[in-house]
Structure formats: structure tokens, C-alpha cells
Amino acid sequence: IKWVFPAGAGRNKDMFVVKDGVDEHWTLRKSIGAVLDVSLDNSLTRLRLKPYRPPCIEVDKLLFFMKQEDQPANTRRYYLLDKGATWKDVLGGKMVVEHPTIHVILPGEEGEKYPTVDAKER
């Protein structure tokens, strides 16, 4: 899984973290906890991910988006993912190219950058 932490709020470029071998029964909440675990990353990574970790923000306030594939280039839309859902449920029925790419967004930063797929289209 490729986790994308977009630029903004003092960050001048996107940060990416790739984690292999996630259990399909894990929830997004549990998975992001493993990504943000400060003991697993070097000091630069910890510093760059600080806005996404407690005490700066609670994990439940983060938003998770995954791009809808098989769409025209000018029609970029995203699935807003349920952080309490398992990977099996999150990815079920969705097209994934190469590997899932999850955008981790701070509240208030989603704006028009992440237009969402209507519920009936999921």
C-alpha cells in the first residue's frame, strides 16, 4: 500500500510511505497506526509525519481517499474511505492499478482537490 501525505500546512512537497503485506482483515485505522508508529521510521520521516500523529491530531479525524481508476484523465474522482472498514471491504468491487494508493488528508485540506464518487456509484 502506498500512503500519500500531500503537501500543505507547512509541507512543501508530498510525502510517500510504502508498506507491504497488509492483512486484508486489518482496518484502515489499524493500518495507518502502523504507518504513523514513530518507532518504525527514521527521524526525518517522524518529523514530516508529525501533523498526522497524536497529539497534533487524532487518527479518527484524518480523511482517507483512494482515486477511482478507469476514468477519463479530466474526470478525477476519489472514494472517501471508511477508516473502520477492513481492506477486504474497502477494496472490494474497486479497480486497483499496481497497488492501492491512499491519500491521507488533514481535516479542512480536502476541498475541491478530492471530488468524491457518489454513494450510488460505489
C-alpha positions as CSV (number, residue, x, y, z in Angstrom):
1,I,0.0,0.0,0.0
2,K,1.3,3.4,-0.9
3,W,0.3,6.1,1.6
4,V,0.4,9.7,0.3
5,F,0.7,12.6,2.7
6,P,0.0,15.7,0.5
7,A,1.9,18.9,0.7
8,G,0.2,21.7,2.6
9,A,0.1,23.1,6.2
10,G,3.8,24.0,6.0
11,R,4.9,21.0,3.9
12,N,6.3,21.9,0.5
13,K,6.0,18.5,-1.2
14,D,4.1,15.3,-0.9
15,M,5.5,12.5,1.2
16,F,5.0,8.8,0.4
17,V,5.3,5.8,2.6
18,V,5.0,2.3,1.2
19,K,4.1,-0.7,3.3
20,D,4.0,-4.2,2.0
21,G,2.0,-7.2,3.3
22,V,-1.1,-5.6,5.0
23,D,-3.6,-8.2,6.3
24,E,-6.9,-7.9,4.5
25,H,-8.7,-8.1,7.9
26,W,-7.0,-5.0,9.2
27,T,-8.9,-1.8,9.2
28,L,-7.6,1.4,7.7
29,R,-7.4,2.8,11.3
30,K,-5.1,-0.1,12.4
31,S,-3.0,0.2,9.2
32,I,-2.4,3.9,9.5
33,G,-1.5,3.4,13.1
34,A,1.3,1.1,12.0
35,V,2.4,3.7,9.4
36,L,2.5,6.5,11.9
37,D,4.2,4.5,14.6
38,V,7.3,6.6,15.4
39,S,9.4,3.6,16.4
40,L,9.2,2.3,12.8
41,D,10.6,5.3,10.9
42,N,13.7,7.5,10.9
43,S,13.7,10.9,12.5
44,L,13.1,12.8,9.2
45,T,10.0,10.7,8.5
46,R,8.8,11.2,12.1
47,L,9.2,14.9,11.7
48,R,7.4,15.1,8.3
49,L,4.5,13.0,9.6
50,K,4.1,14.9,12.8
51,P,0.9,16.8,11.7
52,Y,-0.8,13.4,11.1
53,R,0.1,11.9,14.5
54,P,-1.3,12.5,18.0
55,P,-1.1,14.8,19.9
56,C,-1.3,17.1,16.8
57,I,-4.4,15.3,15.6
58,E,-6.4,12.2,16.5
59,V,-6.3,9.4,13.9
60,D,-10.1,9.4,13.7
61,K,-10.1,12.9,12.3
62,L,-7.9,12.1,9.3
63,L,-9.6,11.5,6.0
64,F,-8.7,8.7,3.6
65,F,-9.2,8.9,-0.2
66,M,-8.5,6.5,-3.0
67,K,-8.6,7.5,-6.6
68,Q,-11.3,6.0,-8.8
69,E,-9.5,4.2,-11.7
70,D,-10.7,3.7,-15.2
71,Q,-11.9,7.3,-15.6
72,P,-11.0,9.9,-18.2
73,A,-8.0,12.0,-17.2
74,N,-10.1,15.1,-16.8
75,T,-12.6,13.4,-14.5
76,R,-10.5,12.7,-11.4
77,R,-12.7,11.4,-8.5
78,Y,-12.0,9.7,-5.3
79,Y,-13.6,7.3,-2.9
80,L,-13.9,8.6,0.6
81,L,-12.8,5.5,2.6
82,D,-14.3,4.3,5.9
83,K,-11.4,4.1,8.4
84,G,-13.3,1.4,10.4
85,A,-13.6,-0.9,7.3
86,T,-11.3,-3.7,6.6
87,W,-9.1,-3.7,3.5
88,K,-11.2,-6.5,2.1
89,D,-14.3,-4.3,2.3
90,V,-12.5,-1.1,1.2
91,L,-11.1,-2.6,-1.9
92,G,-14.0,-4.9,-2.8
93,G,-15.5,-4.1,-6.2
94,K,-12.9,-1.3,-6.9
95,M,-10.3,-1.3,-9.7
96,V,-6.8,-1.0,-8.4
97,V,-3.8,-0.4,-10.7
98,E,-0.5,-1.9,-9.3
99,H,-1.2,-1.3,-5.6
100,P,-3.7,0.7,-3.5
101,T,-2.7,4.3,-3.1
102,I,-4.3,6.0,-0.1
103,H,-4.2,9.8,0.3
104,V,-4.2,10.8,4.0
105,I,-5.8,14.2,4.4
106,L,-6.0,16.5,7.3
107,P,-9.4,17.9,8.0
108,G,-10.1,21.1,6.0
109,E,-7.5,20.2,3.4
110,E,-9.7,18.1,1.2
111,G,-11.6,21.0,-0.5
112,E,-12.0,20.6,-4.3
113,K,-8.8,18.6,-4.7
114,Y,-10.7,15.4,-3.8
115,P,-14.1,15.3,-5.5
116,T,-15.8,12.2,-4.3
117,V,-17.6,9.4,-6.0
118,D,-21.4,9.4,-5.4
119,A,-22.6,6.7,-3.0
120,K,-24.7,5.1,-5.7
121,E,-21.6,4.7,-7.9
122,R,-19.6,2.7,-5.3
